[in-house]
Amino acid sequence: MKRVHRNLSRDEAEALRERLSLLVPSETASISEFLRMMRLIARKSQGEYARMCGVAPRALANIEGRTGSPTVETLNKLLRPFGYRVGVVVEVGANAMDDSNAAPASRSPGNGSNSAARGALKRALKKG
């Protein structure tokens, strides 16, 4: 298997870095391709990048292979070298919740307003 990460020139890595910054606000970028691109920019193997971030190499391999189900903590560790972190964003076209003190809720495509999820979110926000 060819080790692509070591064969990138500085210009190629910089071009990938620019593409990466374009993916960040995009809904179409998958976590696996986003992390792989970050790793290639850093010119690290999966094992090297995982150890650098403090996660198990198998965890990164599973994420990049789209078979893993990482925790938020693991994702934050993998994103940290590039100054990113996991967050929550409002979906385009989302409706505001009925309670004016609560944050907007997102809608699942084709599922309507998902009132059970909104109710749970309202209760959680009131407890805090």
MDAnalysis code that builds the backbone (N, CA, C; Angstrom):
import MDAnalysis as mda
import numpy as np

u = mda.Universe.empty(384, n_residues=128, atom_resindex=np.repeat(np.arange(128), 3), trajectory=True)
u.add_TopologyAttr("name", ["N", "CA", "C"] * 128)
u.add_TopologyAttr("resid", np.arange(1, 129))
u.add_TopologyAttr("resname", ["MET", "LYS", "ARG", "VAL", "HIS", "ARG", "ASN", "LEU", "SER", "ARG", "ASP", "GLU", "ALA", "GLU", "ALA", "LEU", "ARG", "GLU", "ARG", "LEU", "SER", "LEU", "LEU", "VAL", "PRO", "SER", "GLU", "THR", "ALA", "SER", "ILE", "SER", "GLU", "PHE", "LEU", "ARG", "MET", "MET", "ARG", "LEU", "ILE", "ALA", "ARG", "LYS", "SER", "GLN", "GLY", "GLU", "TYR", "ALA", "ARG", "MET", "CYS", "GLY", "VAL", "ALA", "PRO", "ARG", "ALA", "LEU", "ALA", "ASN", "ILE", "GLU", "GLY", "ARG", "THR", "GLY", "SER", "PRO", "THR", "VAL", "GLU", "THR", "LEU", "ASN", "LYS", "LEU", "LEU", "ARG", "PRO", "PHE", "GLY", "TYR", "ARG", "VAL", "GLY", "VAL", "VAL", "VAL", "GLU", "VAL", "GLY", "ALA", "ASN", "ALA", "MET", "ASP", "ASP", "SER", "ASN", "ALA", "ALA", "PRO", "ALA", "SER", "ARG", "SER", "PRO", "GLY", "ASN", "GLY", "SER", "ASN", "SER", "ALA", "ALA", "ARG", "GLY", "ALA", "LEU", "LYS", "ARG", "ALA", "LEU", "LYS", "LYS", "GLY"])
u.atoms.positions = np.array([
    [0.835, -1.176, 0.000],
    [0.000, 0.000, 0.000],
    [0.889, 1.252, 0.000],
    [0.598, 2.168, -0.878],
    [1.375, 3.394, -1.032],
    [1.107, 4.352, 0.131],
    [2.142, 4.911, 0.696],
    [2.016, 5.855, 1.803],
    [1.907, 7.268, 1.247],
    [0.697, 7.664, 0.954],
    [0.419, 8.956, 0.317],
    [0.878, 10.128, 1.173],
    [0.720, 10.021, 2.471],
    [1.005, 11.146, 3.363],
    [2.447, 11.638, 3.266],
    [3.367, 10.773, 2.979],
    [4.773, 11.176, 2.914],
    [5.153, 11.746, 1.546],
    [4.324, 11.517, 0.545],
    [4.645, 11.956, -0.804],
    [4.067, 13.321, -1.155],
    [3.339, 13.940, -0.251],
    [2.766, 15.261, -0.538],
    [3.835, 16.341, -0.450],
    [3.869, 17.182, -1.445],
    [4.772, 18.334, -1.377],
    [4.107, 19.402, -0.511],
    [4.846, 20.431, -0.158],
    [4.267, 21.542, 0.609],
    [3.114, 22.184, -0.147],
    [3.279, 22.357, -1.452],
    [2.216, 22.966, -2.257],
    [0.964, 22.097, -2.275],
    [1.152, 20.775, -2.384],
    [0.000, 19.874, -2.365],
    [-0.701, 19.898, -1.010],
    [0.088, 19.931, 0.069],
    [-0.492, 20.000, 1.410],
    [-1.255, 21.306, 1.594],
    [-0.701, 22.392, 1.089],
    [-1.381, 23.694, 1.200],
    [-2.669, 23.715, 0.388],
    [-2.657, 23.104, -0.780],
    [-3.876, 23.022, -1.592],
    [-4.949, 22.209, -0.856],
    [-4.541, 21.116, -0.200],
    [-5.493, 20.337, 0.598],
    [-6.019, 21.149, 1.773],
    [-5.145, 21.943, 2.384],
    [-5.551, 22.784, 3.520],
    [-6.642, 23.775, 3.073],
    [-6.488, 24.346, 1.886],
    [-7.498, 25.270, 1.357],
    [-8.810, 24.541, 1.090],
    [-8.733, 23.338, 0.517],
    [-9.946, 22.545, 0.286],
    [-10.623, 22.191, 1.600],
    [-9.818, 21.883, 2.615],
    [-10.348, 21.548, 3.934],
    [-11.145, 22.708, 4.507],
    [-10.611, 23.911, 4.391],
    [-11.316, 25.068, 4.937],
    [-12.640, 25.308, 4.222],
    [-12.731, 24.898, 2.965],
    [-13.992, 25.031, 2.227],
    [-15.022, 23.990, 2.670],
    [-14.548, 22.843, 3.184],
    [-15.449, 21.786, 3.622],
    [-16.092, 22.072, 4.974],
    [-15.433, 22.858, 5.806],
    [-15.888, 23.047, 7.177],
    [-17.341, 23.486, 7.279],
    [-17.780, 24.523, 6.573],
    [-19.183, 24.897, 6.734],
    [-20.143, 24.035, 5.914],
    [-19.629, 23.117, 5.157],
    [-20.447, 22.323, 4.250],
    [-21.151, 21.181, 4.964],
    [-22.405, 20.958, 4.604],
    [-23.149, 19.837, 5.155],
    [-22.773, 18.533, 4.467],
    [-22.108, 18.605, 3.336],
    [-21.826, 17.406, 2.560],
    [-20.536, 16.710, 2.965],
    [-19.695, 17.344, 3.718],
    [-18.424, 16.729, 4.110],
    [-18.665, 15.710, 5.221],
    [-18.164, 14.503, 5.038],
    [-18.290, 13.494, 6.086],
    [-17.110, 13.635, 7.048],
    [-17.334, 13.215, 8.274],
    [-16.271, 13.260, 9.276],
    [-15.077, 12.446, 8.806],
    [-15.333, 11.283, 8.196],
    [-14.227, 10.427, 7.770],
    [-13.355, 11.111, 6.725],
    [-13.966, 11.745, 5.715],
    [-13.141, 12.407, 4.704],
    [-12.480, 13.664, 5.259],
    [-13.159, 14.336, 6.162],
    [-12.594, 15.530, 6.791],
    [-11.345, 15.165, 7.599],
    [-11.439, 14.127, 8.418],
    [-10.291, 13.704, 9.230],
    [-9.158, 13.161, 8.368],
    [-9.489, 12.405, 7.322],
    [-8.449, 11.880, 6.439],
    [-7.681, 13.016, 5.772],
    [-8.427, 14.043, 5.329],
    [-7.774, 15.174, 4.693],
    [-6.862, 15.903, 5.685],
    [-7.321, 16.047, 6.930],
    [-6.486, 16.684, 7.948],
    [-5.210, 15.876, 8.165],
    [-5.355, 14.564, 8.237],
    [-4.195, 13.704, 8.459],
    [-3.209, 13.792, 7.302],
    [-3.731, 13.836, 6.066],
    [-2.847, 13.950, 4.909],
    [-2.109, 15.285, 4.904],
    [-2.809, 16.341, 5.280],
    [-2.170, 17.657, 5.365],
    [-1.023, 17.616, 6.368],
    [-1.237, 16.930, 7.485],
    [-0.199, 16.806, 8.515],
    [0.917, 15.847, 8.096],
    [0.694, 15.139, 6.972],
    [1.659, 14.174, 6.449],
    [1.985, 13.077, 7.456],
    [0.925, 12.533, 8.034],
    [1.063, 11.473, 9.034],
    [0.314, 10.233, 8.589],
    [0.802, 9.083, 9.014],
    [0.058, 7.843, 8.811],
    [-1.082, 7.839, 9.818],
    [-1.999, 6.892, 9.680],
    [-3.088, 6.798, 10.650],
    [-2.549, 6.600, 12.061],
    [-1.589, 5.711, 12.196],
    [-1.002, 5.440, 13.513],
    [-0.316, 6.662, 14.098],
    [0.462, 7.350, 13.266],
    [1.175, 8.548, 13.736],
    [0.212, 9.648, 14.162],
    [-0.809, 9.887, 13.344],
    [-1.767, 10.955, 13.661],
    [-2.571, 10.598, 14.915],
    [-2.977, 9.338, 15.028],
    [-3.743, 8.905, 16.196],
    [-2.925, 9.082, 17.471],
    [-1.678, 8.631, 17.451],
    [-0.828, 8.777, 18.636],
    [-0.572, 10.242, 18.961],
    [-0.383, 11.064, 17.945],
    [-0.177, 12.499, 18.141],
    [-1.385, 13.129, 18.839],
    [-2.588, 12.633, 18.512],
    [-3.822, 13.177, 19.069],
    [-4.230, 12.509, 20.382],
    [-3.575, 11.425, 20.733],
    [-3.897, 10.731, 21.976],
    [-5.082, 9.791, 21.873],
    [-5.288, 9.208, 20.694],
    [-6.353, 8.217, 20.522],
    [-5.746, 6.926, 19.983],
    [-6.485, 5.858, 20.094],
    [-6.015, 4.567, 19.599],
    [-5.984, 4.578, 18.074],
    [-4.910, 4.070, 17.475],
    [-4.848, 4.005, 16.008],
    [-6.045, 3.285, 15.392],
    [-6.550, 2.240, 16.048],
    [-7.694, 1.498, 15.531],
    [-8.930, 2.398, 15.487],
    [-9.070, 3.312, 16.461],
    [-10.224, 4.228, 16.486],
    [-10.213, 5.119, 15.246],
    [-9.039, 5.665, 14.912],
    [-8.937, 6.513, 13.722],
    [-9.173, 5.706, 12.452],
    [-8.621, 4.510, 12.394],
    [-8.827, 3.654, 11.217],
    [-10.320, 3.350, 11.034],
    [-11.018, 3.084, 12.127],
    [-12.456, 2.810, 12.041],
    [-13.237, 4.035, 11.588],
    [-12.866, 5.198, 12.067],
    [-13.561, 6.425, 11.673],
    [-13.334, 6.700, 10.192],
    [-12.078, 6.634, 9.763],
    [-11.774, 6.884, 8.354],
    [-12.411, 5.823, 7.458],
    [-12.548, 4.606, 7.953],
    [-13.168, 3.528, 7.193],
    [-14.686, 3.523, 7.307],
    [-15.221, 4.493, 8.001],
    [-16.671, 4.661, 8.197],
    [-17.314, 3.477, 8.898],
    [-16.547, 2.800, 9.752],
    [-17.114, 1.702, 10.526],
    [-17.173, 2.046, 12.004],
    [-16.523, 3.130, 12.394],
    [-16.480, 3.502, 13.796],
    [-17.627, 4.412, 14.194],
    [-17.865, 4.464, 15.485],
    [-18.867, 5.351, 16.055],
    [-18.173, 6.116, 17.185],
    [-17.409, 7.157, 16.831],
    [-16.568, 7.831, 17.821],
    [-17.368, 8.673, 18.813],
    [-16.788, 8.855, 19.976],
    [-17.374, 9.760, 20.953],
    [-17.006, 11.192, 20.565],
    [-17.702, 12.142, 21.141],
    [-17.394, 13.556, 20.908],
    [-15.977, 13.848, 21.400],
    [-15.599, 13.252, 22.511],
    [-14.255, 13.455, 23.062],
    [-13.179, 12.996, 22.074],
    [-13.375, 11.824, 21.474],
    [-12.409, 11.306, 20.494],
    [-12.335, 12.228, 19.282],
    [-13.491, 12.665, 18.782],
    [-13.491, 13.575, 17.632],
    [-12.777, 14.877, 17.971],
    [-13.014, 15.419, 19.150],
    [-12.340, 16.659, 19.539],
    [-10.831, 16.480, 19.584],
    [-10.374, 15.338, 20.082],
    [-8.930, 15.070, 20.107],
    [-8.360, 15.048, 18.687],
    [-9.092, 14.441, 17.757],
    [-8.616, 14.332, 16.375],
    [-8.695, 15.668, 15.632],
    [-9.606, 16.526, 16.020],
    [-9.774, 17.831, 15.363],
    [-8.854, 18.903, 15.945],
    [-8.437, 18.733, 17.183],
    [-7.676, 19.748, 17.912],
    [-6.422, 20.261, 17.186],
    [-5.613, 19.413, 16.534],
    [-4.399, 19.939, 15.883],
    [-4.675, 21.019, 14.828],
    [-5.885, 21.049, 14.296],
    [-6.215, 22.042, 13.279],
    [-7.090, 23.168, 13.833],
    [-7.284, 23.174, 15.143],
    [-8.047, 24.239, 15.768],
    [-9.553, 24.107, 15.617],
    [-10.041, 22.901, 15.340],
    [-11.475, 22.666, 15.216],
    [-11.977, 21.913, 16.441],
    [-13.298, 21.964, 16.662],
    [-13.927, 21.149, 17.688],
    [-15.337, 20.810, 17.233],
    [-15.902, 19.794, 17.823],
    [-17.259, 19.373, 17.500],
    [-18.223, 20.404, 18.062],
    [-19.252, 20.724, 17.278],
    [-20.240, 21.685, 17.743],
    [-21.612, 21.368, 17.207],
    [-22.540, 22.185, 17.593],
    [-23.919, 22.036, 17.152],
    [-24.287, 23.274, 16.353],
    [-24.924, 23.070, 15.222],
    [-25.346, 24.183, 14.376],
    [-26.830, 24.057, 14.072],
    [-27.426, 25.165, 13.747],
    [-28.835, 25.166, 13.378],
    [-28.949, 24.791, 11.916],
    [-29.872, 23.880, 11.603],
    [-30.116, 23.514, 10.222],
    [-30.768, 24.670, 9.485],
    [-30.440, 24.816, 8.224],
    [-31.065, 25.836, 7.401],
    [-32.550, 25.528, 7.312],
    [-33.372, 26.540, 7.550],
    [-34.815, 26.363, 7.461],
    [-35.435, 25.774, 8.706],
    [-34.689, 25.699, 9.818],
    [-35.241, 25.135, 11.049],
    [-36.244, 26.095, 11.668],
    [-37.275, 25.549, 12.300],
    [-38.274, 26.357, 12.989],
    [-37.844, 26.611, 14.420],
    [-38.194, 27.776, 14.932],
    [-37.913, 28.098, 16.326],
    [-38.856, 27.298, 17.218],
    [-38.406, 27.000, 18.420],
    [-39.250, 26.294, 19.375],
    [-40.306, 27.248, 19.900],
    [-41.384, 26.688, 20.436],
    [-42.471, 27.500, 20.972],
    [-42.033, 28.346, 22.154],
    [-41.185, 27.802, 23.011],
    [-40.726, 28.503, 24.204],
    [-39.689, 29.545, 23.803],
    [-39.942, 30.811, 24.093],
    [-39.029, 31.877, 23.660],
    [-37.701, 31.849, 24.395],
    [-37.589, 31.108, 25.502],
    [-36.327, 31.017, 26.237],
    [-35.448, 29.883, 25.742],
    [-35.964, 29.039, 24.863],
    [-35.216, 27.874, 24.394],
    [-34.592, 28.151, 23.042],
    [-33.602, 27.345, 22.712],
    [-32.895, 27.476, 21.431],
    [-33.748, 26.876, 20.326],
    [-33.494, 27.244, 19.070],
    [-34.236, 26.658, 17.954],
    [-33.986, 25.161, 17.842],
    [-34.967, 24.435, 17.385],
    [-34.827, 22.992, 17.152],
    [-34.711, 22.753, 15.666],
    [-33.998, 21.703, 15.295],
    [-33.882, 21.407, 13.871],
    [-34.964, 20.410, 13.490],
    [-35.216, 20.342, 12.200],
    [-36.205, 19.411, 11.675],
    [-35.476, 18.347, 10.890],
    [-35.935, 17.152, 11.029],
    [-35.383, 16.068, 10.233],
    [-36.055, 16.093, 8.874],
    [-35.302, 15.937, 7.785],
    [-35.913, 15.962, 6.459],
    [-37.011, 14.911, 6.351],
    [-38.193, 15.344, 5.955],
    [-39.293, 14.436, 5.722],
    [-40.004, 13.929, 6.963],
    [-39.536, 14.299, 8.161],
    [-40.148, 13.778, 9.377],
    [-41.014, 14.787, 10.106],
    [-41.222, 15.961, 9.599],
    [-42.003, 16.952, 10.324],
    [-41.181, 17.582, 11.423],
    [-41.859, 18.005, 12.473],
    [-41.178, 18.814, 13.486],
    [-40.547, 18.023, 14.610],
    [-40.799, 16.722, 14.733],
    [-40.194, 15.895, 15.763],
    [-40.432, 16.486, 17.145],
    [-41.698, 16.532, 17.570],
    [-42.083, 17.185, 18.818],
    [-41.505, 16.502, 20.050],
    [-41.286, 15.195, 20.028],
    [-40.708, 14.510, 21.184],
    [-39.301, 15.013, 21.461],
    [-38.524, 15.197, 20.409],
    [-37.151, 15.700, 20.575],
    [-37.166, 17.128, 21.086],
    [-38.085, 17.934, 20.574],
    [-38.174, 19.320, 21.047],
    [-38.552, 19.366, 22.517],
    [-39.491, 18.503, 22.923],
    [-39.902, 18.468, 24.322],
    [-38.751, 18.081, 25.232],
    [-37.977, 17.080, 24.831],
    [-36.836, 16.666, 25.616],
    [-35.794, 17.780, 25.711],
    [-35.582, 18.484, 24.598],
    [-34.634, 19.590, 24.602],
    [-35.112, 20.703, 25.526],
    [-36.407, 21.023, 25.493],
    [-36.963, 22.061, 26.380],
    [-36.737, 21.697, 27.838],
    [-37.040, 20.435, 28.192],
    [-36.868, 20.008, 29.583],
    [-35.405, 20.100, 30.003],
    [-34.495, 19.684, 29.125],
    [-33.068, 19.729, 29.439],
    [-32.595, 21.160, 29.635],
    [-33.083, 22.074, 28.804],
    [-32.673, 23.472, 28.920],
    [-33.216, 24.103, 30.201],
    [-34.414, 23.736, 30.610],
    [-35.009, 24.286, 31.828],
    [-34.275, 23.799, 33.075],
    [-33.750, 22.560, 33.038],
    [-33.007, 22.011, 34.174],
    [-31.698, 22.752, 34.381],
    [-31.097, 23.194, 33.274],
    [-29.790, 23.852, 33.320],
    [-29.907, 25.199, 33.821],
])
